[in-house]
């Protein structure tokens, strides 16, 4: 019986010790659960803040991308208009200079015709022949200048079409002196 009582006592002591240990573990478990709940609430709060901030920045990014796209489209449209305007200006300059040169060629050919008519009706003097040669050379130089001007303007227009900048300048035209002799309406 003693043995039995001693075992009973030992079992009771073990039971108390185990109950005390279980209580301590239960309290620790409760503290950990409470800590986990607090950390989870803090995590959820941080996660919510992160998601709100992320969404805010995503929306701002989308708006900025739209603005960038719109700006790029507007820039491209402005570039197209600028190219068209530069081409029109160059074309106008080309036509104006060509018109002036063609007018000069026409007047010079008129003078040459008068000189030829005079040369055929009278005995052709060496002075008349010299004047005709001067007018023919003058007309030839005007035609060369006309070709040069038109070619240079075409080259500038092609450069503008290819995207070159700073092409908007007039082509230099040499002011050729008119030959001596009969002059029909010099501008």
MDAnalysis code that builds the backbone (N, CA, C; Angstrom):
import MDAnalysis as mda
import numpy as np

u = mda.Universe.empty(561, n_residues=187, atom_resindex=np.repeat(np.arange(187), 3), trajectory=True)
u.add_TopologyAttr("name", ["N", "CA", "C"] * 187)
u.add_TopologyAttr("resid", np.arange(1, 188))
u.add_TopologyAttr("resname", ["UNK", "UNK", "UNK", "UNK", "UNK", "UNK", "UNK", "UNK", "UNK", "UNK", "UNK", "UNK", "UNK", "UNK", "UNK", "UNK", "UNK", "UNK", "UNK", "UNK", "UNK", "UNK", "UNK", "UNK", "UNK", "UNK", "UNK", "UNK", "UNK", "UNK", "UNK", "UNK", "UNK", "UNK", "UNK", "UNK", "UNK", "UNK", "UNK", "UNK", "UNK", "UNK", "UNK", "UNK", "UNK", "UNK", "UNK", "UNK", "UNK", "UNK", "UNK", "UNK", "UNK", "UNK", "UNK", "UNK", "UNK", "UNK", "UNK", "UNK", "UNK", "UNK", "UNK", "UNK", "UNK", "UNK", "UNK", "UNK", "UNK", "UNK", "UNK", "UNK", "UNK", "UNK", "UNK", "UNK", "UNK", "UNK", "UNK", "UNK", "UNK", "UNK", "UNK", "UNK", "UNK", "UNK", "UNK", "UNK", "UNK", "UNK", "UNK", "UNK", "UNK", "UNK", "UNK", "UNK", "UNK", "UNK", "UNK", "UNK", "UNK", "UNK", "UNK", "UNK", "UNK", "UNK", "UNK", "UNK", "UNK", "UNK", "UNK", "UNK", "UNK", "UNK", "UNK", "UNK", "UNK", "UNK", "UNK", "UNK", "UNK", "UNK", "UNK", "UNK", "UNK", "UNK", "UNK", "UNK", "UNK", "UNK", "UNK", "UNK", "UNK", "UNK", "UNK", "UNK", "UNK", "UNK", "UNK", "UNK", "UNK", "UNK", "UNK", "UNK", "UNK", "UNK", "UNK", "UNK", "UNK", "UNK", "UNK", "UNK", "UNK", "UNK", "UNK", "UNK", "UNK", "UNK", "UNK", "UNK", "UNK", "UNK", "UNK", "UNK", "UNK", "UNK", "UNK", "UNK", "UNK", "UNK", "UNK", "UNK", "UNK", "UNK", "UNK", "UNK", "UNK", "UNK", "UNK", "UNK", "UNK", "UNK", "UNK", "UNK", "UNK", "UNK", "UNK"])
u.atoms.positions = np.array([
    [0.784, -1.157, 0.000],
    [0.000, 0.000, 0.000],
    [0.862, 1.271, 0.000],
    [1.868, 1.183, 0.671],
    [2.775, 2.286, 0.668],
    [3.284, 2.585, -0.720],
    [3.561, 1.577, -1.361],
    [4.039, 1.736, -2.707],
    [2.965, 2.398, -3.561],
    [1.812, 1.995, -3.366],
    [0.691, 2.525, -4.102],
    [0.471, 3.985, -3.750],
    [0.563, 4.348, -2.483],
    [0.402, 5.719, -2.038],
    [1.541, 6.585, -2.565],
    [2.718, 6.006, -2.538],
    [3.850, 6.763, -3.050],
    [3.697, 6.995, -4.548],
    [3.217, 6.019, -5.272],
    [2.983, 6.197, -6.696],
    [1.892, 7.219, -6.944],
    [0.873, 7.174, -6.073],
    [-0.217, 8.101, -6.195],
    [0.311, 9.530, -5.980],
    [1.161, 9.698, -4.956],
    [1.743, 10.977, -4.642],
    [2.633, 11.451, -5.810],
    [3.425, 10.558, -6.311],
    [4.304, 10.906, -7.433],
    [3.483, 11.287, -8.664],
    [2.421, 10.561, -8.890],
    [1.546, 10.859, -10.027],
    [0.869, 12.223, -9.853],
    [0.443, 12.490, -8.590],
    [-0.184, 13.777, -8.299],
    [0.821, 14.910, -8.518],
    [2.048, 14.721, -8.050],
    [3.090, 15.741, -8.219],
    [3.390, 15.944, -9.719],
    [3.476, 14.828, -10.404],
    [3.704, 14.911, -11.853],
    [2.543, 15.607, -12.552],
    [1.345, 15.277, -12.079],
    [0.160, 15.879, -12.656],
    [0.178, 17.387, -12.432],
    [0.484, 17.810, -11.180],
    [0.559, 19.239, -10.863],
    [1.646, 19.912, -11.700],
    [2.761, 19.251, -11.770],
    [3.866, 19.804, -12.549],
    [3.463, 19.930, -14.015],
    [2.815, 18.911, -14.552],
    [2.381, 18.938, -15.941],
    [1.299, 19.991, -16.153],
    [0.363, 20.123, -15.151],
    [-0.685, 21.119, -15.256],
    [-0.072, 22.525, -15.241],
    [0.925, 22.725, -14.369],
    [1.616, 24.002, -14.283],
    [2.337, 24.301, -15.595],
    [3.004, 23.276, -16.118],
    [3.695, 23.435, -17.390],
    [2.691, 23.707, -18.505],
    [1.555, 23.009, -18.498],
    [0.522, 23.207, -19.524],
    [-0.045, 24.619, -19.411],
    [-0.248, 25.114, -18.176],
    [-0.763, 26.454, -17.967],
    [0.231, 27.482, -18.514],
    [1.522, 27.263, -18.203],
    [2.559, 28.168, -18.693],
    [2.579, 28.175, -20.236],
    [2.491, 26.965, -20.799],
    [2.481, 26.864, -22.265],
    [1.233, 27.512, -22.848],
    [0.106, 27.350, -22.191],
    [-1.140, 27.943, -22.639],
    [-1.043, 29.472, -22.587],
    [-0.462, 29.985, -21.489],
    [-0.287, 31.434, -21.370],
    [0.678, 31.954, -22.446],
    [1.773, 31.201, -22.637],
    [2.716, 31.589, -23.697],
    [2.039, 31.556, -25.052],
    [1.248, 30.504, -25.261],
    [0.524, 30.362, -26.526],
    [-0.432, 31.542, -26.712],
    [-1.159, 31.926, -25.641],
    [-2.071, 33.066, -25.724],
    [-1.310, 34.354, -26.049],
    [-0.152, 34.543, -25.382],
    [0.669, 35.725, -25.664],
    [1.129, 35.722, -27.112],
    [1.572, 34.554, -27.579],
    [2.019, 34.471, -28.978],
    [0.875, 34.718, -29.955],
    [-0.285, 34.151, -29.644],
    [-1.447, 34.370, -30.507],
    [-1.818, 35.849, -30.530],
    [-1.783, 36.487, -29.354],
    [-2.082, 37.914, -29.281],
    [-1.048, 38.716, -30.086],
    [0.229, 38.337, -29.937],
    [1.294, 39.013, -30.674],
    [1.121, 38.798, -32.186],
    [0.772, 37.562, -32.548],
    [0.548, 37.250, -33.963],
    [-0.620, 38.073, -34.492],
    [-1.706, 38.185, -33.710],
    [-2.854, 38.986, -34.137],
    [-2.456, 40.447, -34.335],
    [-1.683, 40.970, -33.377],
    [-1.229, 42.365, -33.499],
    [-0.352, 42.548, -34.739],
    [0.583, 41.610, -34.930],
    [1.473, 41.688, -36.099],
    [0.677, 41.542, -37.393],
    [-0.342, 40.675, -37.372],
    [-1.174, 40.479, -38.557],
    [-1.964, 41.752, -38.865],
    [-2.499, 42.402, -37.803],
    [-3.208, 43.673, -37.998],
    [-2.253, 44.730, -38.551],
    [-1.057, 44.789, -37.994],
    [-0.051, 45.749, -38.468],
    [0.330, 45.453, -39.913],
    [0.504, 44.162, -40.229],
    [0.832, 43.756, -41.595],
    [-0.293, 44.145, -42.554],
    [-1.540, 43.852, -42.159],
    [-2.682, 44.183, -43.024],
    [-2.789, 45.686, -43.233],
    [-2.521, 46.448, -42.167],
    [-2.546, 47.898, -42.285],
    [-1.463, 48.374, -43.268],
    [-0.249, 47.828, -43.115],
    [0.844, 48.190, -44.028],
    [0.542, 47.735, -45.454],
    [-0.029, 46.546, -45.571],
    [-0.386, 46.031, -46.895],
    [-1.434, 46.928, -47.552],
    [-2.435, 47.345, -46.766],
    [-3.481, 48.228, -47.293],
    [-2.880, 49.561, -47.744],
    [-1.987, 50.112, -46.919],
    [-1.319, 51.366, -47.275],
    [-0.502, 51.182, -48.538],
    [0.230, 50.078, -48.621],
    [1.033, 49.790, -49.810],
    [0.154, 49.686, -51.056],
    [-0.961, 48.947, -50.931],
    [-1.847, 48.767, -52.088],
    [-2.465, 50.099, -52.526],
    [-2.865, 50.923, -51.548],
    [-3.435, 52.230, -51.893],
    [-2.389, 53.094, -52.596],
    [-1.170, 53.096, -52.030],
    [-0.092, 53.882, -52.635],
    [0.256, 53.341, -54.016],
    [0.326, 52.026, -54.122],
    [0.643, 51.399, -55.403],
    [-0.420, 51.751, -56.444],
    [-1.687, 51.676, -56.069],
    [-2.777, 52.023, -56.994],
    [-2.710, 53.497, -57.382],
    [-2.409, 54.343, -56.382],
    [-2.303, 55.778, -56.650],
    [-1.199, 56.039, -57.675],
    [-0.031, 55.406, -57.453],
    [1.082, 55.596, -58.381],
    [0.796, 54.971, -59.739],
    [0.098, 53.855, -59.753],
    [-0.261, 53.227, -61.032],
    [-1.195, 54.153, -61.819],
    [-2.152, 54.769, -61.121],
    [-3.060, 55.714, -61.784],
    [-2.291, 56.922, -62.307],
    [-1.395, 57.464, -61.480],
    [-0.584, 58.607, -61.907],
    [0.304, 58.230, -63.085],
    [0.868, 57.021, -63.024],
    [1.708, 56.551, -64.123],
    [0.896, 56.465, -65.411],
    [-0.321, 55.936, -65.306],
    [-1.194, 55.844, -66.476],
    [-1.511, 57.221, -67.053],
    [-1.797, 58.182, -66.157],
    [-2.092, 59.543, -66.616],
    [-0.867, 60.156, -67.288],
    [0.309, 59.941, -66.675],
    [1.534, 60.484, -67.262],
    [1.831, 59.847, -68.614],
    [1.616, 58.551, -68.719],
    [1.840, 57.872, -70.003],
    [0.884, 58.416, -71.068],
    [-0.368, 58.694, -70.670],
    [-1.320, 59.287, -71.612],
    [-0.853, 60.673, -72.043],
    [-0.381, 61.467, -71.070],
    [0.112, 62.805, -71.395],
    [1.333, 62.738, -72.305],
    [2.222, 61.785, -72.030],
    [3.416, 61.620, -72.867],
    [2.999, 61.236, -74.281],
    [2.086, 60.305, -74.397],
    [1.606, 59.868, -75.714],
    [0.954, 61.035, -76.449],
    [0.117, 61.788, -75.726],
    [-0.555, 62.938, -76.331],
    [0.486, 63.973, -76.783],
    [1.482, 64.221, -75.931],
    [2.531, 65.183, -76.281],
    [3.319, 64.715, -77.496],
    [3.627, 63.424, -77.535],
    [4.357, 62.885, -78.686],
    [3.526, 63.027, -79.963],
    [2.233, 62.747, -79.872],
    [1.359, 62.893, -81.037],
    [1.305, 64.350, -81.488],
    [1.186, 65.262, -80.502],
    [1.139, 66.687, -80.838],
    [2.468, 67.141, -81.445],
    [3.580, 66.638, -80.896],
    [4.897, 66.995, -81.432],
    [5.029, 66.513, -82.864],
    [4.605, 65.286, -83.121],
    [4.680, 64.748, -84.479],
    [3.802, 65.562, -85.432],
    [2.628, 65.956, -84.965],
    [1.737, 66.768, -85.794],
    [2.376, 68.126, -86.076],
    [3.000, 68.713, -85.056],
    [3.686, 70.001, -85.243],
    [4.852, 69.853, -86.224],
    [5.586, 68.744, -86.102],
    [6.697, 68.515, -87.028],
    [6.183, 68.385, -88.462],
    [5.078, 67.677, -88.638],
    [4.509, 67.529, -89.981],
    [4.098, 68.890, -90.546],
    [3.440, 69.707, -89.695],
    [3.034, 71.039, -90.152],
    [4.249, 71.901, -90.465],
    [5.296, 71.784, -89.626],
    [6.508, 72.573, -89.863],
    [7.173, 72.162, -91.175],
    [7.212, 70.860, -91.442],
    [7.804, 70.377, -92.694],
    [7.000, 70.899, -93.883],
    [5.660, 70.817, -93.776],
    [4.818, 71.327, -94.872],
    [5.053, 72.817, -95.085],
    [5.143, 73.555, -93.978],
    [5.349, 74.999, -94.091],
    [6.710, 75.311, -94.710],
    [7.746, 74.601, -94.262],
    [9.083, 74.824, -94.831],
    [9.093, 74.491, -96.324],
    [8.423, 73.398, -96.696],
    [8.358, 73.027, -98.104],
    [7.622, 74.094, -98.921],
    [6.550, 74.640, -98.352],
    [5.809, 75.694, -99.075],
    [6.676, 76.938, -99.252],
    [7.394, 77.300, -98.196],
    [8.258, 78.487, -98.281],
    [9.337, 78.271, -99.341],
    [9.994, 77.110, -99.284],
    [11.040, 76.816, -100.271],
    [10.471, 76.787, -101.690],
    [9.290, 76.188, -101.848],
    [8.646, 76.127, -103.167],
    [8.319, 77.537, -103.660],
    [7.835, 78.378, -102.768],
    [7.516, 79.765, -103.154],
    [8.773, 80.510, -103.564],
    [9.834, 80.371, -102.776],
    [11.110, 81.019, -103.124],
    [11.617, 80.522, -104.476],
    [11.515, 79.200, -104.675],
    [11.970, 78.621, -105.951],
    [11.177, 79.205, -107.117],
    [9.853, 79.219, -106.964],
    [9.007, 79.752, -108.038],
    [9.287, 81.232, -108.289],
    [9.495, 82.004, -107.203],
    [9.762, 83.437, -107.352],
    [11.074, 83.670, -108.092],
    [12.124, 82.994, -107.652],
    [13.430, 83.169, -108.292],
    [13.407, 82.654, -109.730],
    [12.719, 81.535, -109.948],
    [12.603, 81.003, -111.317],
    [11.846, 81.980, -112.204],
    [10.783, 82.556, -111.671],
    [10.001, 83.520, -112.444],
    [10.855, 84.731, -112.829],
    [11.631, 85.240, -111.849],
    [12.509, 86.387, -112.143],
    [13.518, 86.029, -113.235],
    [14.155, 84.855, -113.083],
    [15.166, 84.450, -114.066],
    [14.543, 84.196, -115.430],
    [13.373, 83.563, -115.469],
    [12.705, 83.317, -116.757],
    [12.310, 84.644, -117.414],
    [11.873, 85.596, -116.598],
    [11.546, 86.925, -117.138],
    [12.780, 87.584, -117.734],
    [13.896, 87.484, -117.029],
    [15.152, 88.045, -117.550],
    [15.574, 87.330, -118.834],
    [15.412, 86.004, -118.850],
    [15.753, 85.233, -120.053],
    [14.869, 85.699, -121.216],
    [13.584, 85.880, -120.967],
    [12.655, 86.328, -122.014],
    [13.038, 87.703, -122.552],
    [13.365, 88.640, -121.649],
    [13.764, 89.981, -122.106],
    [15.079, 89.914, -122.881],
    [16.000, 89.087, -122.387],
    [17.287, 88.967, -123.086],
    [17.095, 88.340, -124.463],
    [16.217, 87.329, -124.560],
    [15.948, 86.719, -125.865],
    [15.263, 87.727, -126.794],
    [14.433, 88.602, -126.213],
    [13.812, 89.666, -127.010],
    [14.865, 90.599, -127.575],
    [15.827, 90.994, -126.742],
    [16.921, 91.853, -127.207],
    [17.744, 91.159, -128.286],
    [18.012, 89.855, -128.069],
    [18.778, 89.106, -129.047],
    [18.025, 89.039, -130.370],
    [16.705, 88.871, -130.327],
    [15.891, 88.833, -131.556],
    [15.984, 90.156, -132.303],
    [15.930, 91.262, -131.552],
    [16.049, 92.581, -132.185],
    [17.415, 92.709, -132.845],
    [18.456, 92.283, -132.127],
    [19.809, 92.353, -132.692],
    [19.933, 91.477, -133.936],
    [19.330, 90.319, -133.933],
    [19.386, 89.424, -135.106],
    [18.634, 90.051, -136.288],
    [17.521, 90.684, -135.978],
    [16.763, 91.343, -137.051],
    [17.578, 92.477, -137.652],
    [18.256, 93.214, -136.797],
    [19.117, 94.295, -137.293],
    [20.286, 93.730, -138.093],
    [20.825, 92.659, -137.656],
    [21.982, 92.061, -138.328],
    [21.589, 91.495, -139.688],
    [20.373, 91.021, -139.831],
    [19.962, 90.442, -141.116],
    [19.569, 91.520, -142.123],
    [19.107, 92.671, -141.634],
    [18.672, 93.715, -142.561],
    [19.824, 94.581, -143.031],
    [20.792, 94.762, -142.256],
    [21.931, 95.601, -142.643],
    [23.171, 94.737, -142.732],
    [24.189, 95.390, -143.182],
    [25.433, 94.627, -143.206],
    [25.884, 94.469, -141.761],
    [26.087, 93.222, -141.366],
    [26.411, 92.905, -139.975],
    [27.753, 93.497, -139.607],
    [27.691, 94.457, -138.717],
    [28.939, 95.071, -138.261],
    [29.553, 94.191, -137.181],
    [30.864, 94.265, -137.009],
    [31.507, 93.473, -135.956],
    [30.979, 93.849, -134.573],
    [30.584, 95.074, -134.350],
    [30.043, 95.493, -133.049],
    [28.725, 94.783, -132.801],
    [27.877, 94.697, -133.837],
    [26.587, 94.026, -133.723],
    [26.794, 92.540, -133.435],
    [27.745, 91.958, -134.149],
    [28.064, 90.531, -133.926],
    [28.568, 90.332, -132.503],
    [29.400, 91.230, -131.996],
    [29.932, 91.153, -130.641],
    [28.806, 91.283, -129.616],
    [27.861, 92.195, -129.897],
    [26.730, 92.367, -128.995],
    [25.852, 91.117, -128.967],
    [25.634, 90.520, -130.134],
    [24.837, 89.283, -130.194],
    [25.522, 88.170, -129.405],
    [26.838, 88.058, -129.555],
    [27.581, 87.044, -128.789],
    [27.444, 87.294, -127.290],
    [27.509, 88.558, -126.864],
    [27.371, 88.910, -125.440],
    [25.991, 88.512, -124.927],
    [24.943, 88.796, -125.735],
    [23.589, 88.455, -125.323],
    [23.392, 86.934, -125.267],
    [23.961, 86.215, -126.225],
    [23.852, 84.753, -126.216],
    [24.545, 84.166, -124.981],
    [25.721, 84.698, -124.642],
    [26.432, 84.253, -123.437],
    [25.626, 84.600, -122.192],
    [25.048, 85.796, -122.183],
    [24.229, 86.226, -121.050],
    [23.033, 85.294, -120.858],
    [22.345, 84.962, -121.970],
    [21.191, 84.054, -121.916],
    [21.625, 82.676, -121.431],
    [22.748, 82.203, -121.931],
    [23.274, 80.899, -121.504],
    [23.561, 80.901, -119.998],
    [24.174, 81.972, -119.518],
    [24.472, 82.076, -118.076],
    [23.198, 82.143, -117.243],
    [22.187, 82.864, -117.745],
    [20.906, 82.928, -117.027],
    [20.254, 81.544, -116.953],
    [20.312, 80.800, -118.049],
    [19.715, 79.450, -118.063],
    [20.451, 78.521, -117.099],
    [21.782, 78.634, -117.066],
    [22.563, 77.826, -116.115],
    [22.198, 78.198, -114.684],
    [22.061, 79.504, -114.460],
    [21.710, 79.966, -113.122],
    [20.312, 79.474, -112.748],
    [19.386, 79.483, -113.701],
    [18.034, 78.974, -113.459],
    [18.078, 77.494, -113.069],
    [18.832, 76.697, -113.803],
    [18.961, 75.262, -113.485],
    [19.568, 75.072, -112.108],
    [20.599, 75.867, -111.807],
    [21.275, 75.772, -110.511],
    [20.316, 76.114, -109.375],
    [19.588, 77.198, -109.513],
    [18.652, 77.644, -108.477],
    [17.573, 76.590, -108.249],
    [16.985, 76.090, -109.339],
    [15.931, 75.084, -109.205],
    [16.479, 73.811, -108.561],
    [17.685, 73.399, -108.954],
    [18.282, 72.184, -108.388],
    [18.586, 72.377, -106.897],
    [19.106, 73.545, -106.531],
    [19.427, 73.777, -105.120],
    [18.174, 73.831, -104.257],
    [17.110, 74.449, -104.762],
    [15.857, 74.465, -104.001],
    [15.276, 73.058, -103.891],
    [15.348, 72.282, -104.959],
    [14.866, 70.893, -104.898],
    [15.664, 70.093, -103.876],
    [16.972, 70.321, -103.845],
    [17.829, 69.629, -102.879],
    [17.436, 70.019, -101.449],
    [17.210, 71.297, -101.212],
    [16.792, 71.755, -99.883],
    [15.443, 71.143, -99.497],
    [14.515, 71.078, -100.448],
    [13.199, 70.495, -100.162],
    [13.328, 69.010, -99.841],
    [14.202, 68.321, -100.541],
    [14.413, 66.897, -100.262],
    [15.021, 66.709, -98.868],
    [15.944, 67.581, -98.494],
    [16.535, 67.503, -97.154],
    [15.470, 67.711, -96.083],
    [14.564, 68.655, -96.304],
    [13.481, 68.899, -95.347],
    [12.584, 67.666, -95.260],
    [12.276, 67.047, -96.404],
    [11.440, 65.838, -96.393],
    [12.097, 64.717, -95.606],
    [13.417, 64.672, -95.631],
    [14.156, 63.618, -94.912],
    [14.376, 63.957, -93.442],
    [13.906, 65.138, -93.021],
    [13.983, 65.485, -91.602],
    [15.107, 66.423, -91.221],
    [15.824, 66.943, -92.191],
    [16.923, 67.872, -91.878],
    [16.356, 69.192, -91.374],
    [17.118, 69.840, -90.520],
    [16.719, 71.142, -89.986],
    [17.651, 72.213, -90.538],
    [17.275, 73.439, -90.346],
    [18.081, 74.591, -90.770],
    [18.307, 74.626, -92.284],
    [17.307, 74.238, -93.046],
    [17.412, 74.281, -94.512],
    [16.668, 75.480, -95.078],
    [16.074, 76.275, -94.207],
    [15.225, 77.365, -94.661],
    [16.051, 78.627, -94.888],
    [16.726, 78.632, -96.009],
    [17.503, 79.811, -96.407],
    [17.411, 79.936, -97.920],
    [17.480, 81.187, -98.363],
    [17.378, 81.423, -99.808],
    [18.660, 81.014, -100.501],
    [18.514, 80.601, -101.742],
    [19.660, 80.264, -102.577],
    [20.260, 81.570, -103.091],
    [21.564, 81.680, -102.978],
    [22.245, 82.884, -103.472],
    [22.183, 82.915, -104.998],
    [21.746, 84.052, -105.508],
    [21.662, 84.220, -106.963],
    [22.650, 85.306, -107.359],
    [23.481, 84.955, -108.289],
    [24.481, 85.909, -108.777],
    [23.775, 86.955, -109.638],
    [24.056, 88.209, -109.340],
    [23.456, 89.300, -110.113],
    [24.333, 89.551, -111.345],
    [23.916, 88.978, -112.448],
    [24.706, 89.090, -113.671],
    [24.490, 90.465, -114.320],
    [25.576, 91.110, -114.745],
    [25.419, 92.409, -115.414],
    [24.841, 92.197, -116.825],
    [23.912, 93.071, -117.181],
    [23.301, 92.980, -118.498],
    [24.319, 93.450, -119.546],
    [24.349, 92.807, -120.710],
    [25.266, 93.211, -121.769],
    [24.883, 94.585, -122.342],
    [25.829, 95.186, -123.001],
    [25.576, 96.490, -123.654],
    [24.857, 96.247, -124.986],
    [24.129, 97.192, -125.400],
    [23.415, 97.068, -126.666],
    [21.967, 97.365, -126.458],
    [21.139, 96.898, -127.341],
    [19.698, 97.146, -127.273],
    [19.163, 96.470, -126.017],
    [18.388, 97.208, -125.257],
    [17.809, 96.645, -124.031],
    [16.327, 96.868, -124.089],
    [15.583, 95.744, -124.004],
    [14.127, 95.801, -124.016],
    [13.663, 95.623, -122.571],
    [13.172, 96.668, -121.958],
    [12.584, 96.682, -120.611],
    [13.364, 95.859, -119.577],
    [14.414, 96.443, -119.067],
    [15.161, 95.826, -117.954],
    [14.443, 96.196, -116.677],
    [14.253, 95.250, -115.771],
    [13.505, 95.546, -114.548],
    [14.248, 96.528, -113.649],
])
